[in-house]
Amino acid sequence: MRARIINHYRSLERQEMAITAEAVKNAYLGQGEQVKQKTLIEVFTQHNKEMAASLKWGTMKNYFTTAKYLKEFLTNRFPGGDIILKQLNYEFISSFELYVRTNPIHNGDPCTQNGTMKHMERLKRVINWACKMDWLHKNPFDQYQLKFKRKERDFLTELEIKAIESHVFVTASLQEVKDLFVFSCYTGLTYCDLIELSPDQIAPDTQGRCWIYTNRMKTEIRVDVPLLLHALSILEKYKNHPAANQRQKVFPYTSNQEVNRQLKLIAEAVGIKKHLTFHLARHTFATLLLMNGVPIETIKKLLGHTKITTTMIYAHVVNAKVGMDMDAFEKRMDFIKNPGR
């Protein structure tokens, strides 16, 4: 009996509960309502379960990867392979960051600085969620700063886009993926928005210009995109496509994995060394607009961003644009000095 009482006492101690004679007695008799402290893995699992209904599979997959890192870290560091929320502190957060950085899940594929920060960002979101649920009253991330490394975003030049457009592929699947990619370069739409685009989302305005009226699947933000002639010609090509008509969409379906595989083949065939992705297509769209004098506020609206700082990542002020701006400035200055010329 004494041993059982001591075990209940230690159990309450481990769970950081208020230890009183009454609490020990109730635990021993199996009575009373002892509130069990939430553990980190328990909270992370519950978060993923509840968010699965609102987050896309690609996002959820990243949370599962972070959870895997966390379980490995806890197993190596704590005997029980878990930790109660109240024990979380800055030292734990820093140690987990170091573990992610130095212990790759896949051999020979360590996390980059930004990859590590993405894992820390997801953990931070789960901890913030736990704080909102009143399971944790002091946030261990209060003094922690996410440090993403700013990197230059790549994009295609006009010559590279033309090279892809003009290349004719014998394989129908390659040709379809090429058209999807080029369409993204001229509209800024993501793969998931493109593949789910339906004919009723395309309509002319009062001036006769055709527009895409849609909501971004990622953020559900309204995006209205006026269609350029290059994009219109691609739409016309798929107007009576049997596979597209069968699914009542603008384009036939190709999985994201297959699209990425085909884009590698397209890059090799055209002789482009850049890594072709739909993110690259969006970067290209933003850069082309910027190069041709479209204001950054308009680009923000076309890309469906909530913050202008996000748009600035896509919009490169390349040397050619700097040169064009300086030429225009020089002409204006020359006109001021010589108004009669």
N, C-alpha and C positions, 0 to 999 in steps of 0.2 A: 504493500500500500504506500509506504514511504517512497519507494522508488518511482511509482507511478505519479505521485504528487510532484516529485522533483522533476520528472519528465515534462509534466504539464507546465510547471514553473518555467523551465528552460524554453519550452515552446512559446510561451507568452513573451519571454525575453527576446527570443529571436525575431518575433513578429513586431517587436517594439510596441507592445500594448501596455496599458496601465496595469501594473502588477499589484494587486491587493489580495488580501486573504479571501475576500468574497469571489474575486475573479478566479483564483486557483481552485477554490472549492467548486465553483460552477463548471470549470473546465474538467475537473475530476469526475463530477457527477453527470457531465454532458448536458448541463443546463445553462440558461442565460444566453445572451446574444453577444458573442465575441466577434467584433468586426475584423475580418482577416485583412491584413495589409496586402495591397496590390504589389505584384512583382513586375520587373521590367519586361520579361518575356511574355507574361500574361497580358500586360497592357498592349505590347506591340502586336500580339496575336489578335486581341480584341479590336484594336484599331484597324488592322488589315481586313478583318471580317466585316466590320461596319462600313468601311470605305469602299469595299469591292463593288457595291451597287452604284456608286457615283463616279469612281475613277476608272479610266480606261485600262485594258489589260496590260498595255506596255508600261504604264505607270505602276500598276500593282506588281508587275514582275520585278521592277526595281526595288520596291519595298520588300519583296520576298528575299532578294539578294542581300539587302542590308540586314534583314532579320537573320539570315544565315551567318553573316559575319559576326553579328552580335552573339549568337548562340555559341559559336566557336570561341570567341573572346571570353565569354562568361565561363564556359567549360574549362578553359585553360587557367582562368584566374580564381574562380570560386569553386569550392568543393561541391556545392549543390547545383552548379551550372546555372544559377540565377541570382538575382539580387532584389531586395525590396526597394521600392521607389525612394523611401526616406533615406536610404544609404547613398543615393546618387550625389556626387559632388563634382567640382571642377576637375579634380585629379582623375576621377573615373572617365570623364569626357576626353581629357587629354590623352589618357592611356589608350582609350578605344581608337582615337585618331591615329596614334602611332601604330597600333596593331593593324589597322586597315592598310596603312601605308606600307607596312613591311611584311605582311602575310597575305600574298595573293591567293584567291580562291582557286584560280587556275594556274598551274605551274608555269613560270616564265612569263606571266602576264600581270605584273604589279600595277596597282592603282596609280594613276597620274595624280597631280595636285588637284585638278578639278574633279576627277573621279572620286577621290577621297572626300572632298568637300561635299559632293552630292550625297554620299552616305551619311555624313555628319548632318547635312541639311534635313534628310529624311528622319533621322533620329530626333533632331530638334523639333520637327513638326509633331512627332508622336509625344514627346515630352510636353510640348505646349498644349496638346490636346488633353493630356493627363492633368495638367494644371487647371484647365477649364472645367474638367470634371471633378475638381476638388479632391483628387487623389494625391496630389503633391502640392505643397504650399510654397516651397522655395524652388525656383527653377535653376538647375545647375548650369544652364546655358546663359545665365544673365551676364557673366563676365567673358563669355566665349565669343569670338568673332570668326565667321566664315571667311576664308581668304581664297577667293577664286582667282586664278591666274588669267589675266586678260590676254586673249589670243586673237590674232588677225583672222577674220572670216574670209574664206576663199569665195570666189565668184567667177563666172565665165565672162570672157570678153565677147563683144559683138561678133568677132570673127569666129570664135569657138562655137557660139550658138549657131551661126550660119553653117559651119562645118557639120554639125550634128543634124541640122534641118535638111541639108542637101544630100546627106548620105542615105542611100536606099538599101534597106536590109531585105534579104530574100526571105528570111524567117518572119512569119506573121507576128509571132510573139514579141520579137525584138522591135519590129516596126511599131507595134502598139505601145510598148513601154517607151520608145523614143518619143512618140506623139504625146504621151502623158507627161513626160519630162519637159518637153518643149512648151506644152500648154501651161505648165507650172511656171516656167521662166517668164511667160507673158501675162500671167494672172496672179502669181504669188500664192496660189492655193497649195495646201499640203496634200500629201498622198491620200490621207483618210478623207479629206474634204472632196478631193477630185473623184475618188472611186465611188463615193456616195452621191455625187452630183446628179440630179434628175432634171429632165427637160423642163419641168414646170418652174424650176429655179432660174430659168433664163428667159428674159422678156425685154422688149424694146421700151425706151422711155418716150416722152412726147416729141423728142427731136429725132426719133428713129434709130438712135444708137442702142445696140444690144448690151444688156447688163446681166451679170450674175448676182442674184439676190440669195444669200445664204447665211447661215450661222456657223462659226468655227466649231467643229466638234470638240476641240480641246478646251475652249473657254466659253463656248456658247455665245460669243460676242457677234453681233450683227456685222456682216461684211458685204458691201456692195461694190462690185468690180466692173468697170466699163471694159468691154471686150475690144482688144486691138484686132487689126485685120489678120495678123498671123494666127491668133487664137480662133477667130471666126472660121478661117479656112480649115482648121483641124476639126472644129465642131461639124462643119458641113460634110467632112469626110466620114464621120461616124453617125450621120443622121439616120441612116437605114441599116446600121450594123445589126445583124440578127442576135448576136450574143448580148449586145447592149439593150436592144429592144425587149428581149426576153426578161431581163431583170429590171426593166423600166428605168434604166439609168442612161446617162450620156455615153459612158465608156464601158467596154466589157471588163469583167472582173479579172484582176491578177493579184495574187497575194503579195503582201509587203516583202516577204522573204524572196519571192521570185523576182519582184521588181528590182530589188537590190542586186541580185545575181545578174540580171540582164543588163543593168546599168554598167556593171564592170565590163561586160562584153562590148557594150556600145563604146565605152571610153577607149578600149583597146583597138577597136575597129577604126575609130576616127583618129586615133593617135593623140588623145588628150591625156595628160599625165595626172590631172586633178581627179579627186575621188568624187564621182558623181552621186549625189543624193538629192532628195527633194528639199532638204535644208539648203543645199547649194543653189537649187533653183530659186528658192525664195530670196536668198542673198543676191542672186543675179538680178531678179526682178527689182529689188530695192535699189541696187546700184545703177541699173539702167535708167530708172526714173530720176535718181539724183543727178546722174550725168547729163540728163536732158532738161534740167532746171525745174523738176517737180519739187515743191516745198516738202520739207520733212514731215510737216503736220499731215499733208495729204497721203504721204507714204505710210504713216502710222495708221491712218484710217483704212487704207487699202489692205494692209497686212493684218488688221484686226487686233492691234496691240492696245493694251490699256494704259501703258506708260510710254512716253516719248523716249525714255532712256533705253528701253528695249529695242526700239526702232533704230537708235543710233548704233547699235551693235551691227545691224545689217547694212546700214548705209555707209559705205566707205567713201571718204574724200580722197579719191585716187589722184595721182599726179596729173592725169589728163584733165580732170575736172578743175584742179587748181590752175592749170595752164589756161583753160577756157575762161575761168573767172577773171584771171589777170588780164587776158586779152580784152575782155569786155570792159574792165575797169580802165585800162589804158585808153580805149576808144572814147569812153566818157570823159576822161581827163583831157584828151586831145580836143574834144568838142568844146569843152569849157574854155580852153585856151584859144581856140580858133573857131568861134561859133559860125563864121561865114563859110567854112570849108564844107 
